[in-house]
Amino acid sequence: MNWWLDACKTPSVEAKKQAEERQLQLTKPTGSLSELENTAVLLASLQANPRPNVNQPWITIFAGDHGVMEENISAYPQAVTRQMLQNFTTGGACISVIAKEYNAKLQVIDCGSVGDAYEYAGVERHCIIPGTANFAKQVAMTEAQCIEAMNLGRQSVEDAVAYGASIYVAGEMGIGNTCSASAVACFLLNEPAEQLTGVGTGIREEQLIHKKNVINQAVALHQEYVGQDVFKALCAVGGLEIAAMTGAYIRCAQLGLPMVVDGFITTVSALVAVRLNPAVREWMLFGHQSAEYGHRRLLQELNAKHPLLKLNLRLGEGSGAGAALGVIKLACSLHNHMATFAEAAVIGEKV
């Protein structure tokens, strides 16, 4: 039943060693490309290939609605979730453009949005429930519903592996989901909403104060149920898409597929995944540090000292991780195609 506790793959020590040795022979001062070098070596280890690549990226957007929207915690109406689902598949969204730029497979999964049944070409509609319950009043999901959402993430990764994906990006869409993610983070870090909650889609100052109060009250409401149980925290205040990404991250590590973690909401899912199965952490690259309040704290908790980009993004939908694919691709190209000192007939002493 608890598949997320199963063992993860072990990164290749031999491929890492070979990649490090190659870096020492390239026509540049040792360490001069810093995180570009580190990224290539890490990816070599994760792909068990001393010549890593990101030739077949896979991006999945998980969507879900949130009952806590009843508490007026977002600048946008809930209908936007559904509208953006169609925008993803018709090519108009930011992540759609990024996917096209890097020739990535883009999968869009509706885990549970509010509204009548629909058919959008390209959207995989599962709709476990039509959005979570209002966690300010009751648990957001039953444990069975949370597991079902995690299983959607699991299946997505299995699809990606069958496709031959070289790297995996999870993104999210769900009006109100920064509120949910902040509440989950409060449980995991045992810190108040004031430390972990930002403006999300751009709410006014008075709405931000209200949002923090809603989160603090919800944490108090569910404290007895949650205790120190990470899974129950996800059930109590999480979202369907947050649970799905958690499942996806764990399955990536179990099947040996490197992943790029996006912004605040996805990093909350990453932290849940690591708390449930600590070995998952080895398989994570961190795409960026967002402008969302609290993201830096989450990165610190995950010991992610050097996210690849810092562009003050706060869009979500996998956009920061998607943008980082360009840096990762460049890191691989430099690693694979730069000349060695011997090949270039350049005299240099490597230390």
C-alpha positions as CSV (number, residue, x, y, z in Angstrom):
1,M,0.0,0.0,0.0
2,N,2.7,2.5,1.0
3,W,4.6,2.3,-2.2
4,W,6.3,5.7,-1.5
5,L,8.4,4.0,1.2
6,D,10.0,1.7,-1.3
7,A,13.7,2.0,-2.0
8,C,15.1,4.5,-4.4
9,K,17.7,3.9,-7.1
10,T,21.3,4.7,-6.2
11,P,23.2,7.3,-8.3
12,S,26.2,5.9,-10.1
13,V,29.5,6.5,-8.3
14,E,31.5,5.4,-11.3
15,A,29.7,7.7,-13.8
16,K,30.3,10.6,-11.4
17,K,34.0,9.7,-11.1
18,Q,34.4,9.6,-14.9
19,A,32.5,12.9,-15.3
20,E,34.8,14.6,-12.7
21,E,37.9,13.3,-14.4
22,R,36.7,14.7,-17.7
23,Q,36.1,18.1,-16.1
24,L,39.7,18.1,-15.0
25,Q,40.8,17.7,-18.6
26,L,38.7,20.3,-20.2
27,T,40.4,23.5,-21.5
28,K,39.6,25.8,-18.6
29,P,40.9,26.4,-15.1
30,T,39.6,23.8,-12.7
31,G,36.3,24.8,-11.2
32,S,36.0,27.9,-13.3
33,L,32.5,27.0,-14.6
34,S,31.3,26.3,-11.1
35,E,27.7,25.3,-11.0
36,L,27.7,24.4,-14.7
37,E,30.4,21.8,-13.9
38,N,28.6,20.6,-10.8
39,T,25.3,20.2,-12.7
40,A,26.9,18.1,-15.4
41,V,28.7,15.9,-12.9
42,L,25.5,15.5,-10.9
43,L,23.4,14.6,-13.9
44,A,26.1,12.1,-15.1
45,S,25.7,10.4,-11.7
46,L,21.9,10.3,-11.9
47,Q,21.8,9.1,-15.5
48,A,24.7,6.6,-14.9
49,N,26.2,8.2,-18.0
50,P,29.6,10.1,-18.0
51,R,28.2,12.1,-21.0
52,P,24.8,13.3,-19.6
53,N,22.1,14.9,-21.7
54,V,18.6,16.4,-21.5
55,N,17.6,15.5,-25.0
56,Q,14.1,14.3,-24.0
57,P,12.7,16.5,-21.2
58,W,9.3,15.6,-19.8
59,I,7.1,18.3,-18.2
60,T,3.9,17.5,-16.3
61,I,1.4,20.1,-15.1
62,F,-0.8,18.9,-12.2
63,A,-3.9,21.0,-11.6
64,G,-6.4,21.1,-8.8
65,D,-8.8,23.5,-7.1
66,H,-8.9,24.4,-3.4
67,G,-11.8,24.7,-1.0
68,V,-10.0,27.3,1.0
69,M,-10.8,29.7,-1.7
70,E,-14.1,30.2,0.3
71,E,-11.9,32.3,2.7
72,N,-11.1,34.9,0.0
73,I,-7.3,34.3,-0.1
74,S,-6.5,34.8,-3.8
75,A,-6.6,37.7,-6.2
76,Y,-8.0,35.5,-9.0
77,P,-11.3,33.6,-9.2
78,Q,-11.4,29.8,-9.1
79,A,-12.5,29.6,-12.7
80,V,-9.0,30.5,-13.8
81,T,-7.8,27.0,-13.0
82,R,-10.0,25.4,-15.7
83,Q,-9.2,28.2,-18.1
84,M,-5.5,27.7,-17.8
85,L,-5.8,24.0,-18.4
86,Q,-7.0,24.8,-21.9
87,N,-4.3,27.5,-22.3
88,F,-1.6,24.9,-21.5
89,T,-2.7,22.5,-24.2
90,T,-3.4,25.2,-26.9
91,G,0.1,26.6,-26.5
92,G,-0.6,29.9,-24.9
93,A,0.8,29.5,-21.5
94,C,4.4,30.2,-20.4
95,I,5.2,26.6,-19.8
96,S,3.8,25.7,-23.2
97,V,6.2,28.0,-24.9
98,I,9.1,26.7,-22.7
99,A,8.2,23.1,-23.6
100,K,8.2,24.0,-27.3
101,E,11.5,25.8,-26.9
102,Y,13.3,22.7,-25.4
103,N,11.3,20.1,-27.4
104,A,9.9,18.8,-24.2
105,K,6.9,16.5,-23.9
106,L,4.1,18.4,-22.1
107,Q,1.5,16.4,-20.1
108,V,-1.4,18.2,-18.4
109,I,-3.3,16.3,-15.7
110,D,-6.5,17.6,-14.0
111,C,-6.3,16.0,-10.6
112,G,-9.6,17.6,-9.4
113,S,-11.0,21.0,-10.6
114,V,-14.3,22.6,-9.8
115,G,-17.0,22.5,-12.5
116,D,-19.0,20.3,-14.8
117,A,-17.5,17.5,-16.9
118,Y,-15.6,18.8,-19.9
119,E,-13.4,17.6,-22.8
120,Y,-10.3,19.7,-23.5
121,A,-8.0,18.1,-26.1
122,G,-4.7,17.2,-24.5
123,V,-5.9,17.4,-20.9
124,E,-6.0,14.1,-18.9
125,R,-9.0,14.5,-16.7
126,H,-9.0,12.4,-13.6
127,C,-10.9,14.6,-11.1
128,I,-10.5,12.6,-7.9
129,I,-12.8,15.2,-6.3
130,P,-14.0,18.6,-7.6
131,G,-11.4,20.4,-5.6
132,T,-10.3,19.9,-2.0
133,A,-12.5,20.7,1.0
134,N,-12.0,24.0,2.8
135,F,-9.2,23.2,5.2
136,A,-10.1,26.1,7.4
137,K,-13.1,24.0,8.4
138,Q,-12.2,20.3,7.8
139,V,-9.4,18.2,6.3
140,A,-8.7,19.0,2.7
141,M,-8.6,15.4,1.6
142,T,-9.3,12.0,3.0
143,E,-6.3,9.8,3.2
144,A,-7.7,7.6,0.4
145,Q,-8.1,10.7,-1.8
146,C,-4.5,11.9,-1.0
147,I,-3.1,8.5,-2.0
148,E,-5.1,8.6,-5.2
149,A,-3.6,11.9,-6.1
150,M,-0.1,10.6,-5.3
151,N,-0.8,7.7,-7.6
152,L,-1.4,10.2,-10.4
153,G,2.1,11.5,-10.0
154,R,3.4,8.0,-9.8
155,Q,1.7,7.0,-13.1
156,S,3.0,10.2,-14.8
157,V,6.6,9.3,-14.0
158,E,6.1,5.7,-15.2
159,D,4.8,7.2,-18.4
160,A,7.8,9.4,-18.7
161,V,10.2,6.6,-18.1
162,A,8.4,4.5,-20.8
163,Y,8.7,7.4,-23.2
164,G,12.5,7.5,-22.6
165,A,12.6,10.9,-20.8
166,S,16.0,12.1,-19.7
167,I,14.8,14.5,-17.1
168,Y,11.4,15.3,-15.4
169,V,9.8,18.6,-14.5
170,A,6.6,18.9,-12.4
171,G,4.6,22.1,-12.5
172,E,1.3,23.0,-10.9
173,M,-1.9,25.0,-11.5
174,G,-4.5,25.7,-8.9
175,I,-5.9,29.0,-7.8
176,G,-5.3,29.2,-4.0
177,N,-2.5,26.7,-3.9
178,T,0.1,29.0,-2.4
179,C,-2.1,29.1,0.7
180,S,-2.3,25.3,0.8
181,A,1.5,25.0,0.2
182,S,2.2,27.5,3.0
183,A,0.0,25.6,5.4
184,V,1.8,22.3,4.6
185,A,5.2,24.1,5.1
186,C,4.0,25.4,8.5
187,F,3.4,21.8,9.6
188,L,6.7,20.4,8.2
189,L,8.9,23.2,9.5
190,N,6.9,23.9,12.7
191,E,6.9,27.6,11.9
192,P,4.0,30.1,11.8
193,A,2.4,31.4,8.6
194,E,4.2,34.8,9.0
195,Q,7.5,33.0,8.2
196,L,6.3,31.1,5.2
197,T,3.5,33.0,3.4
198,G,3.7,35.4,0.5
199,V,1.4,37.2,-1.9
200,G,1.0,34.3,-4.3
201,T,-0.8,35.7,-7.3
202,G,-0.5,39.2,-6.0
203,I,-3.0,39.9,-3.3
204,R,-3.2,43.2,-1.4
205,E,-1.6,43.7,2.0
206,E,-4.9,43.3,3.9
207,Q,-5.6,40.0,2.1
208,L,-2.1,38.8,2.9
209,I,-2.7,39.4,6.6
210,H,-6.0,37.5,6.3
211,K,-4.3,34.7,4.4
212,K,-1.8,34.2,7.2
213,N,-4.5,34.2,9.8
214,V,-6.5,31.5,7.9
215,I,-3.4,29.3,7.7
216,N,-2.5,29.7,11.4
217,Q,-6.0,28.9,12.4
218,A,-6.1,25.9,10.1
219,V,-2.8,24.6,11.5
220,A,-4.2,24.9,15.0
221,L,-7.5,23.1,13.9
222,H,-5.7,20.1,12.5
223,Q,-2.7,19.9,14.9
224,E,-4.2,17.0,16.9
225,Y,-4.9,15.0,13.8
226,V,-1.6,15.7,12.1
227,G,0.8,15.4,15.1
228,Q,4.2,14.7,13.5
229,D,2.8,12.8,10.6
230,V,4.0,14.2,7.3
231,F,1.4,12.3,5.2
232,K,-1.4,13.5,7.5
233,A,-0.2,17.1,7.1
234,L,-0.6,16.7,3.3
235,C,-4.1,15.3,3.8
236,A,-5.1,18.0,6.3
237,V,-4.1,21.2,4.4
238,G,-2.6,20.0,1.1
239,G,-3.9,20.1,-2.5
240,L,-4.5,17.3,-5.0
241,E,-1.8,18.7,-7.3
242,I,0.6,19.1,-4.3
243,A,0.0,15.4,-3.4
244,A,0.4,14.4,-7.1
245,M,3.8,16.1,-7.4
246,T,4.9,14.5,-4.1
247,G,4.1,11.1,-5.6
248,A,5.9,12.1,-8.9
249,Y,9.1,13.1,-7.1
250,I,9.2,9.9,-5.1
251,R,8.6,7.8,-8.2
252,C,11.3,9.6,-10.1
253,A,13.9,8.6,-7.4
254,Q,12.6,5.0,-7.3
255,L,12.9,4.6,-11.1
256,G,16.1,6.6,-11.4
257,L,14.8,9.6,-13.4
258,P,16.4,13.0,-12.5
259,M,14.0,15.8,-11.7
260,V,14.1,19.6,-11.7
261,V,12.2,21.2,-8.8
262,D,10.4,24.5,-9.6
263,G,9.2,27.2,-7.2
264,F,7.6,27.5,-3.8
265,I,4.7,25.1,-4.3
266,T,6.6,22.4,-6.0
267,T,9.4,22.7,-3.4
268,V,6.8,22.1,-0.6
269,S,6.0,18.9,-2.5
270,A,9.7,18.1,-2.7
271,L,10.1,18.5,1.0
272,V,7.1,16.3,1.7
273,A,8.6,13.7,-0.6
274,V,12.0,13.8,1.1
275,R,10.4,13.6,4.6
276,L,8.5,10.5,3.5
277,N,11.5,8.9,1.7
278,P,14.8,10.7,2.4
279,A,16.7,9.1,-0.5
280,V,14.6,11.1,-2.9
281,R,16.7,14.1,-2.2
282,E,19.7,12.8,-4.2
283,W,17.7,12.9,-7.4
284,M,16.8,16.6,-7.2
285,L,18.1,19.5,-9.2
286,F,16.7,22.9,-8.1
287,G,15.7,25.1,-11.0
288,H,15.5,28.5,-9.3
289,Q,14.9,30.5,-6.2
290,S,11.6,32.3,-6.6
291,A,10.4,35.7,-5.3
292,E,7.7,34.0,-3.2
293,Y,8.2,34.5,0.5
294,G,9.3,31.3,2.2
295,H,10.9,29.6,-0.8
296,R,14.4,30.4,0.4
297,R,13.5,28.8,3.7
298,L,12.4,25.6,2.0
299,L,15.5,25.5,-0.2
300,Q,17.6,25.9,3.0
301,E,15.7,23.0,4.6
302,L,16.5,20.8,1.6
303,N,20.1,21.9,1.6
304,A,19.7,23.3,-1.9
305,K,22.4,25.9,-1.7
306,H,22.8,26.7,-5.3
307,P,19.5,26.8,-7.3
308,L,20.4,27.4,-11.0
309,L,18.5,30.6,-11.5
310,K,17.4,33.6,-9.5
311,L,15.1,35.7,-11.7
312,N,12.5,36.7,-9.1
313,L,9.9,34.5,-10.8
314,R,6.6,33.7,-9.0
315,L,4.5,32.3,-11.8
316,G,4.5,28.6,-10.9
317,E,3.4,26.1,-13.6
318,G,6.9,24.7,-13.8
319,S,8.2,27.9,-15.4
320,G,11.3,28.4,-13.4
321,A,12.4,24.7,-13.7
322,G,11.5,24.9,-17.4
323,A,13.7,27.9,-17.8
324,A,16.5,26.1,-16.0
325,L,16.4,23.4,-18.6
326,G,18.4,25.8,-20.8
327,V,21.1,26.1,-18.2
328,I,21.2,22.3,-17.7
329,K,21.4,21.7,-21.4
330,L,24.2,24.1,-21.7
331,A,26.0,22.4,-18.8
332,C,25.8,19.1,-20.6
333,S,26.9,20.6,-23.9
334,L,30.0,22.2,-22.3
335,H,30.8,19.0,-20.5
336,N,30.4,16.8,-23.6
337,H,31.8,19.0,-26.4
338,M,34.6,21.2,-24.9
339,A,38.0,20.0,-26.0
340,T,40.4,18.5,-23.5
341,F,43.9,19.9,-23.1
342,A,45.3,17.0,-25.1
343,E,42.7,17.3,-27.9
344,A,43.4,21.1,-28.3
345,A,47.2,20.7,-27.9
346,V,47.0,23.3,-25.1
347,I,49.6,23.1,-22.4
348,G,48.1,23.3,-19.0
349,E,48.8,21.9,-15.6
350,K,45.7,20.4,-13.9
351,V,45.8,20.4,-10.1
